[in-house]
Amino acid sequence: MSQEKKTFNYAKELQAIAKGSKKSLQSLYEQEASYMLAFAFKVLQHYKFAEDTVVETFGIIWNNAKYYDESFNHPRGWIYAIFRYHLNNTLRKNYLALKENKKENPVLGDVCTNLHAGVHSFMEQGSFYQVFEELPEETQKVLITTYFSAESLADTATLLEMPLGRLKENILLGLRHIAQKREPLAFKHDHTIFIGEFVLGSLTDTEQQKANTLLSEDPVAENMSLVWEEEFLNFTSQLILEKTPEPLWVRVKQVTVASDKDNHTDNQELEDELQLSHDQSSATGFFDKLLLTLRKCWISRNFWRMTSLVLLGVIAALLVIRPLENPIKATATLNSSTQTNQVGFIVKQDNKLTIIPIIRQNLGDQLKLQLWHRDAQGFTRSLGIINSSDNTVLAANSTLKTGDLLLISLEPTSQTSESITGQILYQGVIASF
């Protein structure tokens, strides 16, 4: 197993997926999807069916991660047991279509050659490949070809141009040697080799049913199957990987929202994203790619969420770097004293006192509006003449307190009033802002 595989914490990610973490599902997808896709395509020789298998696998992992038993301690084997189960299902369901699509199968020979040619880079002392290289070359080829074969054991024997009995002898020879030499298989079990045959895919239908019964009744046998699964996964280290297409992850995300109660918006967004991903893969010009990227951002709720957070951060930073120079200290809403619930003026005080008319009116030359302040002791004093049709700005007044009263009266223009002589038209209580 490569160093990257050793350091990736599969069990931790499965635990997080079991709790609904789509981030962990994406992390697992980024770690394994390219291997699964290459594996499935080698076996099926059909790209669409290979992609379908990968999507189905991650859908099952999403819905069943809670059933992974941590005591088995072989999470990658558990993941690939699911993957290969669905791979076999795809083979059975689409056998005729795959048969027509695959007139000949040169890929199996390529797999054997590629694995054998690069095997020396994995031959650490006691490693799977160090043990594997001790086997005769024919046995190596039989094990690898059987593992990646989409055919029955008899067809695989025909492909390798050897009798079926000799093929089975090579399989048993290889499995016994690996079981004897590899440390993960050191603990003894009566059915170690039989389980290895089951995982390799070399059993008949009747024998597979027997193996399924054994695994369902014996937890040790089930754990042994995961050990074998991880042993054979060493073969995938030499697969030629390609970057997974972007629409494939979108399809996986669609599977994760399929069971949600209120998923219409999610599905619609994912369908739009899937279509854009297909369009983007076929776009050629720079302008076309840029336009598709902008469209993708436009339909993405995550993009707008992130944009909102960035803007909020910018606003917060600006407030810290340059706080409001003139924060509002007090405000008052002055309602009509003659008509219920009719607001006439808004008054606010920061470094000045601003009176804003809500109802703009023309009083003529003979009358004026005057603003008054009445404190908690009942003392009333004039704050100044105000405009009835436009904002009035007066000097800030430090005597204004929360709970004090502001009044506007109608006074004759010809006299200077030091007390209220006319009718009080509007009044309101000062509140701290």
Backbone hydrogen bonds, N-H to C=O, Kabsch-Sander energy under -0.5 kcal/mol:
donor,donor_aa,acceptor,acceptor_aa,energy
6,K,2,S,-1.8
7,T,3,Q,-1.9
8,F,4,E,-1.3
10,Y,8,F,-1.4
13,E,9,N,-1.9
14,L,10,Y,-2.5
15,Q,11,A,-2.2
16,A,12,K,-2.0
17,I,13,E,-2.5
18,A,14,L,-2.3
19,K,15,Q,-0.8
19,K,16,A,-0.6
20,G,17,I,-2.0
21,S,16,A,-2.1
22,K,20,G,-0.9
25,L,21,S,-1.4
26,Q,22,K,-2.3
27,S,23,K,-2.1
28,L,24,S,-2.6
29,Y,25,L,-2.5
30,E,26,Q,-2.9
31,Q,27,S,-1.4
32,E,28,L,-2.3
33,A,29,Y,-2.9
36,M,32,E,-2.6
37,L,33,A,-2.9
38,A,34,S,-2.0
39,F,35,Y,-2.6
40,A,36,M,-3.1
41,F,37,L,-2.3
42,K,38,A,-2.1
43,V,39,F,-1.9
44,L,40,A,-3.1
45,Q,41,F,-2.3
50,A,46,H,-2.0
51,E,47,Y,-2.5
52,D,48,K,-2.6
53,T,49,F,-2.1
54,V,50,A,-1.8
55,V,51,E,-2.5
56,E,52,D,-2.6
57,T,53,T,-2.2
58,F,54,V,-2.1
59,G,55,V,-1.9
60,I,56,E,-2.3
61,I,57,T,-2.4
62,W,58,F,-2.3
63,N,59,G,-1.8
64,N,60,I,-1.8
65,A,61,I,-1.4
67,Y,64,N,-2.1
68,Y,65,A,-1.6
70,E,68,Y,-0.8
72,F,69,D,-1.7
73,N,70,E,-0.8
78,W,74,H,-1.9
79,I,75,P,-2.3
80,Y,76,R,-2.3
81,A,77,G,-1.8
82,I,78,W,-1.6
83,F,79,I,-2.0
84,R,80,Y,-2.8
85,Y,81,A,-1.6
86,H,82,I,-2.1
87,L,83,F,-2.0
88,N,84,R,-2.3
89,N,85,Y,-1.9
90,T,86,H,-2.4
91,L,87,L,-1.9
92,R,88,N,-2.3
93,K,89,N,-2.9
94,N,90,T,-1.8
95,Y,92,R,-0.9
98,L,94,N,-2.7
99,K,95,Y,-2.4
100,E,96,L,-2.3
101,N,97,A,-1.9
102,K,98,L,-1.6
103,K,101,N,-0.7
108,L,105,N,-0.6
109,G,105,N,-0.5
110,D,106,P,-1.7
111,V,107,V,-2.8
112,C,108,L,-2.1
113,T,109,G,-2.3
114,N,110,D,-3.1
115,L,111,V,-2.6
116,H,112,C,-2.4
117,A,113,T,-2.7
118,G,114,N,-1.7
119,V,116,H,-0.7
121,S,118,G,-1.2
122,F,119,V,-1.9
123,M,120,H,-1.1
124,E,122,F,-1.8
127,S,124,E,-2.3
131,V,127,S,-1.9
132,F,128,F,-2.8
133,E,129,Y,-2.5
134,E,131,V,-1.0
135,L,132,F,-1.6
140,Q,136,P,-2.2
141,K,137,E,-2.4
142,V,138,E,-2.1
143,L,139,T,-2.4
144,I,140,Q,-2.4
145,T,141,K,-2.4
146,T,142,V,-2.5
147,Y,143,L,-2.1
148,F,144,I,-1.9
149,S,145,T,-0.7
149,S,146,T,-0.6
156,T,152,S,-2.4
157,A,153,L,-2.2
158,T,154,A,-1.9
159,L,155,D,-2.5
160,L,156,T,-2.0
161,E,158,T,-1.0
162,M,157,A,-2.3
167,L,163,P,-2.0
168,K,164,L,-2.3
169,E,165,G,-2.1
170,N,166,R,-2.1
171,I,167,L,-2.0
172,L,168,K,-2.6
173,L,169,E,-2.4
174,G,170,N,-2.5
175,L,171,I,-2.6
176,R,172,L,-2.4
177,H,173,L,-1.9
178,I,174,G,-2.3
179,A,175,L,-2.7
180,Q,176,R,-1.9
181,K,177,H,-1.9
182,R,178,I,-2.6
185,L,182,R,-1.1
186,A,183,E,-2.1
192,T,189,H,-1.5
195,I,191,H,-2.8
196,G,192,T,-1.9
197,E,193,I,-2.4
198,F,194,F,-2.0
199,V,195,I,-2.5
200,L,196,G,-2.4
201,G,197,E,-1.8
202,S,197,E,-2.4
208,Q,204,T,-2.4
209,Q,205,D,-1.9
210,K,206,T,-1.8
211,A,207,E,-2.3
212,N,208,Q,-2.6
213,T,209,Q,-2.1
214,L,210,K,-2.2
215,L,211,A,-2.5
216,S,212,N,-1.9
217,E,213,T,-1.4
218,D,214,L,-1.9
222,E,218,D,-2.1
223,N,219,P,-2.5
224,M,220,V,-2.2
225,S,221,A,-1.9
226,L,222,E,-1.3
227,V,223,N,-1.8
228,W,224,M,-2.4
229,E,225,S,-2.1
230,E,226,L,-2.2
231,E,227,V,-2.1
232,F,228,W,-2.7
233,L,229,E,-1.3
234,N,231,E,-1.5
235,F,232,F,-2.0
236,T,233,L,-1.3
237,S,234,N,-1.2
238,Q,235,F,-1.2
239,L,236,T,-1.6
241,L,239,L,-0.8
248,L,245,P,-1.4
249,W,245,P,-0.7
249,W,246,E,-0.7
250,V,246,E,-1.3
251,R,247,P,-2.1
252,V,248,L,-1.8
253,K,249,W,-2.4
254,Q,250,V,-1.9
255,V,251,R,-1.5
256,T,252,V,-1.5
257,V,253,K,-1.1
258,A,254,Q,-0.6
258,A,255,V,-0.8
260,D,257,V,-1.2
263,N,261,K,-0.7
267,N,263,N,-2.9
268,Q,264,H,-2.5
269,E,265,T,-2.4
270,L,266,D,-2.5
271,E,267,N,-2.7
272,D,268,Q,-2.3
273,E,269,E,-2.5
274,L,270,L,-2.7
275,Q,271,E,-2.3
276,L,272,D,-2.4
277,S,273,E,-2.3
278,H,274,L,-2.1
279,D,275,Q,-2.4
280,Q,276,L,-2.8
281,S,277,S,-1.8
282,S,278,H,-1.0
282,S,279,D,-0.5
283,A,279,D,-0.8
289,K,285,G,-2.1
290,L,286,F,-2.5
291,L,287,F,-2.6
292,L,288,D,-2.2
293,T,289,K,-2.1
294,L,290,L,-2.2
295,R,291,L,-2.2
296,K,292,L,-2.3
297,C,293,T,-2.1
298,W,294,L,-2.2
299,I,295,R,-1.7
300,S,296,K,-0.6
300,S,297,C,-0.7
301,R,299,I,-0.6
304,W,300,S,-1.5
305,R,301,R,-2.6
306,M,302,N,-2.6
307,T,303,F,-2.5
308,S,304,W,-2.4
309,L,305,R,-2.3
310,V,306,M,-2.5
311,L,307,T,-2.6
312,L,308,S,-2.6
313,G,309,L,-2.4
314,V,310,V,-2.4
315,I,311,L,-2.6
316,A,312,L,-2.5
317,A,313,G,-2.5
318,L,314,V,-2.5
319,L,315,I,-2.3
320,V,316,A,-1.9
321,I,317,A,-3.2
322,R,318,L,-3.4
329,K,349,Q,-3.2
330,A,349,Q,-1.5
331,T,431,A,-2.6
332,A,347,V,-2.5
333,T,429,V,-0.5
334,L,332,A,-0.6
334,L,345,F,-2.8
335,N,333,T,-0.7
335,N,427,Q,-2.3
336,S,342,Q,-3.2
337,S,425,L,-2.8
342,Q,339,Q,-1.1
343,V,341,N,-0.6
344,G,334,L,-2.9
345,F,334,L,-1.6
346,I,356,I,-2.5
347,V,332,A,-3.0
348,K,354,T,-2.2
349,Q,330,A,-2.8
350,D,352,K,-2.3
353,L,394,L,-2.7
354,T,348,K,-2.9
354,T,352,K,-0.6
355,I,392,T,-3.0
356,I,346,I,-3.3
356,I,354,T,-0.5
358,I,344,G,-3.4
359,I,344,G,-1.3
360,R,358,I,-0.7
361,Q,388,S,-1.5
363,L,361,Q,-0.6
368,K,411,E,-2.5
369,L,386,I,-0.7
370,Q,409,S,-2.2
371,L,384,G,-2.9
372,W,407,L,-3.2
373,H,381,R,-2.9
374,R,405,L,-3.0
375,D,373,H,-0.5
375,D,379,F,-2.2
378,G,375,D,-1.7
381,R,373,H,-2.2
383,L,371,L,-3.1
384,G,371,L,-1.1
386,I,369,L,-2.4
392,T,355,I,-2.4
394,L,353,L,-3.4
394,L,392,T,-0.5
396,A,351,N,-0.6
398,S,396,A,-0.5
400,L,397,N,-1.1
403,G,430,I,-2.7
404,D,401,K,-2.1
405,L,374,R,-2.8
406,L,428,G,-2.9
407,L,372,W,-2.1
408,I,426,Y,-2.7
409,S,370,Q,-2.3
410,L,423,Q,-2.5
411,E,368,K,-2.7
411,E,409,S,-0.6
413,T,366,Q,-2.5
415,Q,412,P,-0.9
417,S,415,Q,-0.6
425,L,408,I,-2.5
425,L,423,Q,-0.7
426,Y,408,I,-1.6
427,Q,335,N,-2.0
428,G,406,L,-2.1
430,I,404,D,-2.8
431,A,331,T,-3.2
433,F,329,K,-1.8
